[in-house]
Amino acid sequence: MANKRYAYYSGCSLEGTAVEYDKSVRLIFDALGVDYIEPEDWSCCGSTPAHTIDHVFAAALAARNLSIIEKMGLDTVAVPCPACLMAFKKAQYFMEKDETFKEKVNELLDEKYNCGVYAKSTLQVLYEDVGLDEITKRVTHVIPDMKVAPYYGCITNRPPKLAQFDDPENPISMDKILSAIGIEVCDFAFKVECCGAAFGVPKKDMVNRLSAKVISMAIEAGANCIAVACPLCQQNLDLRQEQINKTTGSNFNIPVLYFTQIMGLAYGYSPKELGLDKLIVSADNFVHSRLTKEQHELLKQEQEKGKKKEVKKQETQEEENP
């Protein structure tokens, strides 16, 4: 169980287009007793645009936030967005590795960063620090009809020298967490394939075709829902699903939820609290089929009784008509 205080860096996307991810992460952290605090005056990490222009400047944008956290006396920051996570990890890695680079970065900062903060994804915090046993204990509801394809995207666990978490080609942390809350997890081969990321505007058709492959493989794996841990992945697979259908001639209609939203449903939170109303492809069928653990146990008992009656009826018929 996590017994430390984390800085929590939501990032720009979770302040706007992915606000439901932020809501669900905070609810899950609260439910599991994760002690976290949002740094005051945090700023954009630079994400992808900054490091395509200038690596020192990009590192400085990330390091400014890490410096604030370091000054708070905290040594770990929980980060929901993989792009933000990699921005922090890159700054940390190259500043530790190269003293000259570190000096150039610190020249741009009001407060120098001494490389004392470790960035973890919220997925890593839940899997490694909270643990599956604690995650299971909090479950109050069952979603019997949900079959999930866990989609990690291409940078949550890669490159391995930076991510330092889970397997870069076949990650299992999200699979294990979803299984721990009673969700059926499908064997999904496209866990880390790229959906097109931020190329949705300049290369729309390319993104639509890449995303179509991810969705198609999820359905082929038997899934009726996709779980994600990245705002861009969620946007490409959910918001653009109608565009994908037009581009590829497909007829996809599969909900794409943040893994923390699925956890929230299992923990008894309402669809409104979890921001499910922001989904383009509705997940209402899962909400309507959700049962309390007690209701689910009664249903299982009734089904078992029905099976026994059917077996007995069959045996009687065979005796009467040998």
Beta strands, then each sheet from edge to edge (+ up, - down):
strand 1: 5-8
strand 2: 35-37
strand 3: 76-79
strand 4: 118-121
strand 5: 141-142
strand 6: 147-151
strand 7: 184-185
strand 8: 225-228
strand 9: 256-258
strand 10: 291-292
sheet 1: 2+ 1+ 3+ 4+
sheet 2: 5+ 10-
sheet 3: 7+ 6+ 8+ 9+
end
